[in-house]
């Protein structure tokens, strides 16, 4: 059962608790981006680039930084 909680975090070089902290930080950022996109839907002049900028930033953190650390393969960075 322990492996269920630790196998994936190990593949990205994190402990269970480190992975939880990173995942929660992403969840918070995505929630903020979702709220900005929702407000933008009703008031187009507000938060014009907030959600897309946050997604770009999260992509940089998740994909590009790991690529730089030789932890994942793929393009887009």
Backbone as a chain_set.jsonl record, in Angstrom:
{"seq": "XXXXXXXXXXXXXXXXXXXXXXXXXXXXXXXXXXXXXXXXXXXXXXXXXXXXXXXXXXXXXXXXXXXXXXXXXXXXX", "coords": {"N": [[0.819, -1.199, 0.0], [2.001, 1.225, 0.693], [3.587, 1.801, -1.505], [1.721, 2.663, -3.348], [1.336, 5.317, -2.66], [3.866, 6.384, -2.898], [5.2, 5.7, -5.266], [4.767, 7.253, -7.71], [5.618, 9.945, -6.876], [8.372, 9.4, -6.49], [9.227, 9.018, -9.103], [9.505, 11.554, -10.051], [11.423, 12.595, -8.516], [10.769, 13.319, -5.867], [9.668, 13.318, -2.426], [6.786, 11.846, -0.794], [5.535, 13.904, 0.722], [6.754, 16.229, -0.277], [5.855, 16.092, -2.904], [3.129, 16.344, -2.477], [3.003, 18.988, -1.533], [3.895, 20.422, -3.8], [1.931, 19.68, -5.68], [-0.361, 20.721, -4.426], [0.302, 23.415, -4.544], [0.146, 23.825, -7.276], [-2.571, 23.288, -7.625], [-3.727, 25.423, -6.228], [-2.787, 27.581, -7.771], [-3.991, 26.982, -10.233], [-6.664, 27.168, -9.49], [-6.827, 29.91, -8.928], [-6.302, 30.896, -11.516], [-8.539, 29.882, -12.817], [-10.599, 31.317, -11.566], [-9.911, 33.906, -12.4], [-10.298, 33.57, -15.174], [-13.031, 33.075, -15.21], [-14.079, 35.511, -14.237], [-13.112, 37.137, -16.281], [-14.648, 36.202, -18.384], [-17.092, 37.448, -18.032], [-16.4, 40.115, -17.777], [-14.65, 41.303, -20.054], [-12.506, 43.132, -20.261], [-11.09, 42.881, -17.979], [-8.503, 41.031, -16.38], [-7.174, 40.114, -18.709], [-4.959, 38.611, -19.609], [-4.303, 36.994, -17.539], [-5.035, 34.263, -16.814], [-3.919, 32.763, -18.962], [-1.24, 33.495, -18.723], [-0.643, 32.405, -16.228], [-0.975, 29.678, -16.75], [1.063, 29.295, -18.615], [3.239, 29.831, -16.948], [2.987, 27.731, -15.089], [3.387, 25.56, -16.78], [6.046, 25.999, -17.414], [7.201, 25.565, -14.882], [6.465, 22.861, -14.401], [7.056, 21.235, -16.7], [9.233, 22.283, -18.294], [11.253, 22.894, -16.392], [11.753, 20.356, -15.321], [12.661, 19.115, -17.592], [15.032, 20.481, -17.966], [16.368, 19.461, -15.825], [16.835, 16.984, -16.706], [14.839, 15.12, -16.233], [12.572, 14.537, -17.597], [11.251, 13.911, -20.859], [10.557, 15.405, -24.012], [8.924, 17.95, -25.982], [8.401, 21.481, -26.468], [9.546, 23.381, -24.856]], "CA": [[0.0, 0.0, 0.0], [2.877, 2.395, 0.737], [4.042, 2.063, -2.866], [0.65, 3.412, -4.003], [1.522, 6.728, -2.346], [5.238, 6.85, -3.107], [5.78, 5.334, -6.573], [4.814, 8.394, -8.63], [6.531, 11.007, -6.426], [9.758, 8.998, -6.725], [9.57, 9.167, -10.524], [9.828, 12.961, -10.306], [12.469, 12.985, -7.576], [10.196, 13.964, -4.69], [9.043, 12.472, -1.418], [5.339, 11.989, -0.79], [5.161, 15.218, 1.257], [7.188, 17.24, -1.252], [4.955, 16.012, -4.045], [1.859, 16.911, -2.049], [3.146, 20.444, -1.487], [3.956, 20.927, -5.173], [0.613, 19.483, -6.287], [-1.278, 21.699, -3.837], [0.631, 24.748, -5.07], [-0.431, 23.858, -8.615], [-4.023, 23.369, -7.473], [-4.037, 26.807, -5.861], [-2.546, 28.437, -8.934], [-5.034, 26.692, -11.218], [-7.913, 27.734, -8.974], [-6.746, 31.354, -9.176], [-6.442, 31.112, -12.956], [-9.938, 29.613, -13.159], [-11.393, 32.467, -11.108], [-9.604, 35.013, -13.315], [-10.957, 33.288, -16.45], [-14.465, 33.248, -15.001], [-14.34, 36.963, -14.197], [-12.834, 37.633, -17.63], [-15.766, 35.834, -19.258], [-18.15, 38.447, -17.856], [-15.808, 41.445, -17.908], [-13.511, 41.012, -20.925], [-11.383, 44.051, -20.088], [-10.371, 42.494, -16.755], [-7.729, 39.779, -16.385], [-7.045, 39.725, -20.123], [-3.901, 37.62, -19.845], [-3.966, 36.373, -16.26], [-5.129, 32.796, -16.849], [-2.939, 32.2, -19.9], [0.096, 33.704, -18.149], [-0.47, 31.433, -15.147], [-0.794, 28.363, -17.367], [2.417, 29.297, -19.166], [4.144, 29.735, -15.807], [2.896, 26.378, -14.552], [4.05, 24.685, -17.753], [7.487, 26.202, -17.212], [7.569, 24.871, -13.645], [6.249, 21.417, -14.43], [7.657, 20.525, -17.829], [10.537, 22.796, -18.716], [12.242, 22.733, -15.324], [12.126, 18.943, -15.243], [13.465, 18.816, -18.779], [16.365, 21.014, -17.684], [16.976, 18.564, -14.843], [16.914, 15.675, -17.361], [13.905, 14.213, -15.594], [11.514, 14.159, -18.518], [11.556, 14.13, -22.266], [9.441, 15.989, -24.748], [9.195, 19.265, -26.53], [7.569, 22.568, -26.017], [10.237, 24.304, -23.962]], "C": [[0.863, 1.264, 0.0], [3.322, 2.788, -0.671], [3.005, 2.866, -3.658], [0.85, 4.916, -3.818], [2.9, 7.26, -2.714], [5.805, 6.598, -4.501], [5.869, 6.539, -7.511], [5.721, 9.517, -8.132], [8.004, 10.661, -6.658], [10.166, 9.188, -8.178], [9.925, 10.6, -10.879], [10.802, 13.5, -9.255], [11.972, 13.679, -6.322], [9.738, 12.904, -3.688], [7.533, 12.659, -1.54], [4.938, 13.396, -0.363], [5.588, 16.345, 0.328], [6.233, 17.273, -2.433], [3.587, 16.604, -3.693], [1.921, 18.435, -2.045], [3.158, 21.048, -2.89], [2.582, 20.82, -5.833], [-0.407, 20.475, -5.731], [-0.978, 23.111, -4.326], [0.094, 24.903, -6.497], [-1.945, 24.0, -8.542], [-4.447, 24.792, -7.13], [-3.874, 27.763, -7.031], [-3.615, 28.226, -10.004], [-6.384, 27.245, -10.78], [-7.938, 29.242, -9.206], [-6.917, 31.689, -10.649], [-7.882, 30.888, -13.394], [-10.837, 30.773, -12.742], [-11.157, 33.664, -12.034], [-10.299, 34.807, -14.659], [-12.467, 33.466, -16.343], [-14.844, 34.728, -14.975], [-14.155, 37.558, -15.588], [-13.991, 37.329, -18.592], [-16.879, 36.88, -19.199], [-17.669, 39.876, -18.069], [-14.522, 41.327, -18.73], [-12.302, 41.934, -20.756], [-10.548, 43.708, -18.85], [-9.661, 41.162, -16.961], [-7.528, 39.23, -17.794], [-6.022, 38.615, -20.36], [-3.551, 36.819, -18.592], [-3.958, 34.853, -16.332], [-4.083, 32.202, -17.781], [-1.513, 32.38, -19.38], [0.369, 32.69, -17.038], [-0.239, 30.037, -15.707], [0.602, 28.238, -17.965], [3.452, 29.132, -18.049], [4.147, 28.324, -15.215], [3.557, 25.363, -15.486], [5.559, 24.782, -17.586], [7.95, 25.434, -15.963], [7.513, 23.359, -13.791], [7.064, 20.715, -15.506], [9.075, 21.007, -18.113], [11.6, 22.637, -17.634], [12.674, 21.284, -15.182], [12.972, 18.545, -16.438], [14.889, 19.299, -18.553], [17.111, 20.136, -16.699], [17.126, 17.152, -15.405], [15.979, 14.653, -16.725], [12.768, 13.826, -16.514], [11.948, 14.486, -19.932], [10.332, 14.709, -22.946], [9.806, 17.374, -25.211], [8.358, 20.326, -25.877], [8.25, 23.556, -25.101], [11.361, 25.003, -24.683]], "O": [[0.499, 2.262, -0.622], [3.421, 3.974, -0.986], [3.362, 3.655, -4.532], [0.561, 5.697, -4.724], [3.08, 8.472, -2.829], [6.796, 7.222, -4.88], [6.939, 6.817, -8.052], [6.537, 10.01, -8.911], [8.798, 11.541, -6.989], [11.327, 9.487, -8.46], [10.575, 10.843, -11.896], [10.979, 14.711, -9.124], [12.664, 14.532, -5.767], [9.459, 11.76, -4.048], [7.059, 13.514, -2.287], [4.095, 14.02, -1.008], [4.854, 17.319, 0.164], [5.848, 18.343, -2.905], [2.966, 17.28, -4.513], [0.99, 19.097, -2.504], [2.51, 22.064, -3.139], [2.125, 21.767, -6.473], [-1.224, 21.01, -6.48], [-1.892, 23.916, -4.503], [-0.357, 25.983, -6.881], [-2.536, 24.752, -9.316], [-5.421, 25.304, -7.682], [-4.709, 28.639, -7.257], [-4.088, 29.187, -10.611], [-7.158, 27.733, -11.603], [-8.955, 29.79, -9.633], [-7.597, 32.655, -10.994], [-8.393, 31.616, -14.245], [-11.735, 31.164, -13.488], [-12.105, 34.355, -12.408], [-10.833, 35.759, -15.228], [-13.108, 33.95, -17.275], [-15.812, 35.142, -15.613], [-14.952, 38.389, -16.022], [-14.272, 38.111, -19.501], [-17.528, 37.16, -20.207], [-18.436, 40.742, -18.489], [-13.43, 41.258, -18.167], [-11.182, 41.54, -21.083], [-9.427, 44.196, -18.698], [-10.175, 40.274, -17.642], [-7.691, 38.035, -18.038], [-6.219, 37.77, -21.233], [-2.593, 36.045, -18.6], [-2.973, 34.221, -15.949], [-3.424, 31.227, -17.419], [-0.669, 31.506, -19.577], [1.482, 32.177, -16.921], [0.599, 29.294, -15.197], [1.248, 27.198, -17.836], [4.419, 28.385, -18.193], [5.206, 27.792, -14.88], [4.207, 24.421, -15.032], [6.263, 23.772, -17.612], [8.968, 24.742, -15.993], [8.421, 22.657, -13.347], [7.698, 19.695, -15.234], [10.008, 20.205, -18.162], [12.738, 22.279, -17.939], [13.851, 21.014, -14.945], [13.891, 17.736, -16.316], [15.846, 18.609, -18.906], [18.34, 20.068, -16.727], [17.497, 16.229, -14.679], [16.288, 13.463, -16.682], [12.058, 12.861, -16.23], [12.894, 15.241, -20.156], [9.204, 14.515, -22.493], [10.865, 17.903, -24.874], [7.695, 20.095, -24.866], [7.606, 24.484, -24.611], [12.061, 25.822, -24.089]]}, "num_chains": 1, "name": "protein.A"}
